[in-house]
Amino acid sequence: PRLLDFPSGDERSPQNSTGAGGSGGSGAAIAIARSSDFDPLGDDEEHSEDVSAAADGNAQTYWTTESYDAGLGKAGVGLLFDLGRSQTAETAVITSDTPGMAMELRAADAPPSDSSGMALVDSSEAADEVTRLAAGGRRARYWLVWITKLPSSAGSGHISEVRFLGA
């Protein structure tokens, strides 16, 4: 996957609302070193030009999946985040203006070739506008927000912001 670099030391403030799934606790924001679209079961391209919008600190901008007429037609698509080194995360906070998506949080220490190479950490069957997925103190370098089902009312899904919170 193509990973976009973020300035080093770029600490972003987390969202404070609680959505479906995950823990309600909050901690220090973990800087994201690089991010990329992740579409290993398709054409390896899922709006790569918009990836940076998912971690730019602006909830008005977003990354979007491709448009799908009849559901995804594959196991999933998503965003892959590289924290630069293995770090301990307690929570992933995902903001979206297309609630209702089913999504998973997955983690690994090596760059994955597909989602099966990553451990399933938490999931939500119907994500809210702000969803907290529990990372449970797992330590990993690579984190995947994996959309497994689009909202029934939309042909695509948007992710406005993703934040990882430590202890």
QUIJO-V483500 format. One record per residue. PHI is phi as a letter, one per 30 degrees, with the letter a starting at -180 (999 if undefined). OMEGA is omega as a letter, one per 20 degrees, with the letter a starting at -180 (* if undefined). NEAR is the number of other C-alpha atoms within 8 Angstrom. Layout:
phi={PHI	PHI}
omega={OMEGA	OMEGA}
near={NEAR	NEAR}
This chain:
phi={999	d	c	c	d	c	e	d	i	d	d	c	d	d	d	c	d	c	c	d	i	i	c	d	d	b	b	d	d	c	d	c	d	a	b	a	d	b	b	d	c	b	c	i	b	b	h	e	d	c	e	d	d	d	b	c	i	b	d	d	c	a	c	b	d	d	d	b	d	b	i	d	i	a	d	l	b	a	b	c	c	c	d	i	a	d	b	c	c	c	b	c	c	c	c	b	c	b	d	j	d	c	b	b	c	b	b	a	c	c	e	d	c	a	d	d	d	b	d	d	c	a	a	b	d	a	d	d	d	b	b	c	c	d	c	i	i	d	c	a	c	c	b	c	c	c	d	c	a	d	d	d	c	b	c	b	b	c	b	d	a	b	b	c	c	c	d}
omega={r	a	r	r	r	r	a	a	a	r	a	a	a	r	a	r	r	r	a	r	r	a	r	a	r	r	a	r	r	r	r	a	a	r	r	r	a	a	a	a	r	a	a	r	a	a	a	a	a	a	a	r	a	r	a	a	a	a	r	r	a	r	r	r	r	r	a	a	a	a	a	a	r	a	r	r	r	a	r	a	r	a	r	r	r	a	a	r	r	a	r	r	a	r	a	r	r	r	r	r	r	a	r	r	a	a	r	r	r	r	a	r	r	a	a	r	a	r	r	a	r	r	r	r	r	a	r	r	r	a	r	r	a	r	r	r	r	r	r	r	a	a	a	r	a	r	a	r	r	r	a	a	a	r	r	r	r	r	a	a	r	r	r	a	r	a	*}
near={6	6	9	9	7	8	6	6	5	8	7	9	6	9	7	5	5	8	10	12	12	11	8	6	5	10	8	7	12	12	11	11	12	12	15	13	17	12	12	9	10	7	7	10	9	12	11	8	5	10	15	10	12	14	11	7	8	9	8	5	8	14	13	11	11	7	6	8	5	6	8	10	5	6	7	11	14	12	12	12	12	13	14	8	7	10	8	10	16	15	16	14	15	14	13	13	8	11	10	11	14	14	14	14	15	14	13	13	8	6	6	8	6	8	9	5	8	10	8	9	11	12	11	11	8	11	15	11	11	14	14	15	16	12	13	8	9	8	8	13	14	14	13	13	11	13	12	12	10	14	14	6	4	8	12	11	11	11	14	17	16	11	13	13	15	13	9}
